[in-house]
Amino acid sequence: MAQEMEFWDEDRYMELNTYFRIKIQGMVDSDPYIRDLQKSEDGLQLTDLINRMSASDQELWEEFIKLDRIKLHLDMQNHLEGKGTPYTPRHGFGGTDSGTDDGPSPW
């Protein structure tokens, strides 16, 4: 993981996070196949959404997941060292929903 840490790019992470938040919501709202899966016995799985994405979006998704793993590692390390936003079961490492943060919060 130490080698991967040099690839951390918070701005890119937030950009991709926002992109996929909008993209996935759009898919859920407009794709009849996805809506049918939501109503099915097995429900909608993340892989169902990824498989419906274009090849270029799937590549972006891979980039996002790599950055997300690095972010999780950094968040856990900061938590263990008593730095950064403490972990809470309700909000994870994301802090609170008090509205004091002007930026978009990641998933």
Secondary structure, DSSP 8 states (H G I E B T S, - for coil): -HHHHTT--HHHHHHHHHHHHHHHHHHHHH-HHHHHHHHSSS---HHHHHHHS-HHHHHHHHHHHHHHHHHHHHHHHHHHTT-SS--BTTTBTS---SS---S----
